[in-house]
Amino acid sequence: PSLPSIHFRQCVFQNCSMTRTLIDPTRDILSFFGYKGGGAVSAPRLQIVNATFLICFVSNFNWGGAVWAASLTVTGSHFTDCSAWFGGAVVGQWVDLSHTHFTACTAGIGGGAVFGEDINTTEVYFDRCRAGQLIPFSPPVYGAGAVHVSGGKALLRATHFTNCSADYGGALRSYDGGVTGRDLTFTDC
């Protein structure tokens, strides 16, 4: 069966949050190790076009400050001041980002802006994103001020990282996966 799909176009999400910990290892379609997330939106399959996410967060060890999806496509959108333990702005198993900006997004442990298994980017900008510096015991398998690839692969095209920082991988980190990049810029990371 096909996963249900949700589409958002020209929406603004502001001051969205999820503050409860939801652990359900029996529902793995949206689960990495049983945890849930998405301060603004959580869905199995999600498409976001020209949307803005401002100050979205999750707490209590949840993932994806603004968005949590198994399959996620984001085009022409902005994420500002989003935060979570993993994936300050977005978390997904399959993440496709284009013409999107992430500003001042943070993760307590890994992926200041994005945490996922398979990640593709085209014309994406990461500015002042950070990870792993919010807690004193950030494990060395995590990190990535902007993008954390976990166990899958990433194809990054025309992607720009500025002033991103983390304990491990100031802008980018791949753990048990691979990254291919073309036309990338790293400034003060």
N, C-alpha and C positions, 0 to 999 in steps of 0.2 A: 504494500500500500504506500501511496505517496504521502509525504508529510504535509500538514496544513501550512498554508502560506499567508503571511500578513504583509501588507504594503502600506508604507507611510510616505506621503509627498507633501512638502512645504509645511511641516509641523514644527512647533517649538515646544520643547520639554524643558521646564525650568524647576529647580529645587525638588527633583524627584529622588525618592530614597526607598530602600528596602532595609529594614533594620532587624529582621528576625533571621535566624539561621535555619535553613530548610535542608535537612539531610534525608534523602530517600534513595538509597542505592538500587532500589528495584526499578526506578524509572530512569534508565540510562540514556534516553534520547537527548536530554538536555543536561546531562550530568558528567562532570569530570570528578571522579572520586566521590560521587554522591552529593556534592555541593551544588547549590543553585545561585542565581544572581539576576542581575539586570535591574538597576535602580529605577529606570523608566520603562523598559520593555523587555519581555522575555517571551520567546517563541521558538518553535522548532525550525521554521524557515521564515526569514525576514528580509524584506527589501526596503531600504530607506533612501529617499531621493530628496535633496535640498532641504534637509532638516537641521535644526539647531538643538543641541543639548547643553544646558548651562547648569552647573553645580548639581550634577547627579551623582549619587553615591550609594554604596551598599556597606553594611558593617557586619560585625560578628563573623568574620572569615568567609563572607560571600564573595562572588566573582562578578566582574563586569559592572563597573560603576554606573553606566548608562544602559548598556545593551548586553543581553545574553541570548545566543541563538546557536543551534547546531549548524545551520547554513545561513550565512549573513552576506548581503550585498549592500554596500553603502556608496552613494554617488553624490557629489556636490554638497557635502554636509560639514558641519562644524561641531566639535566637542570641546568644551571649555570648562576647566576646573572640575573634572569628574574624578572619582576616586573609589578604590576597592582594594582588597588584599591582593587579588590577581586581576590583571586587565583593568587598569584604571578607568578606561572608557568602554572598551568592548572585549567580549570573550566569545569565541566560537570555534567549532571544529573546522569549518570551511569558511574562510573570511576573504571577501573580495572588496577592496577599497579603491575608489578612484576619485580624483579631484576633491579631496577631503582634507580638512585641517584639524589637528589636535593641539590644543594649547593648555599648558599647565595641568596636565592630567597626571595622577600619581597612583602608584600601587605600593602597598606595604611590603609585598614580597617580590612579585615579578610582573613584568609587562606594564610599564608606566601608562601606556595608552592602549596597547593591544596585546592580548594573550590568545594564542590559538595553535592548532595543529598544522593546517595548511593555509597559508596566507599569500594573497596576491595584492600588490599595490601598483597603482599608476597615478602619477602626479599627486602624491600625498605629502603633506607637510606636518612635521612634528616639531613643536617649539616648547622648550622648558618642561618637558615631560621627565618624570623621575620615578625610580623604584628602589626598593630595598633599603632605603635610608630612614624609613619611618619606624623600624623596629631594630633592636640591637642584635637579633639572632638570625638575620636573613640567611638561609642556607645557600651555599655556593652553586647549587644547581639552578637557582633562579636568578633574577636580576633583570636587566634590559630596561634602560630608561624609557624607551619608546615601544619596541616590538620584541616580544618573546615567542619564539617558535618552539613548540614542545612536541617532539617526536615525529613531526611531519616535515614538510618542506615549504620554503617561501620563495616566491619570485617577486623581487622588488624592482620596479622600473620608475625612473624619474621621481625618486623619493628623496626628501630633504629632511635632515635632522639638524636642529640648532639648539644649543644649550641643554642637551639631554644628559641625564646622569643616573648612575646606579652603582651599587657596590660591585657588580659584575656586569660588564657589557653596557657602557655608558649610553649607547643608542640602541644596540641590537644584540640579541643573544639567541643562539640556537642550542637547545639541549636535546641530544639524540635525534637530530634532524639535519637538514641542509638548507643553505641559503644561496640563491643565485641573484646577483644584482647587476643592474645596468643604469648608467647615468645617475648615480647616487651622490649626494653631497653630505658631508659631516662637518659641522662648524661648531667649535667649542664644546665638544662632547667628551 
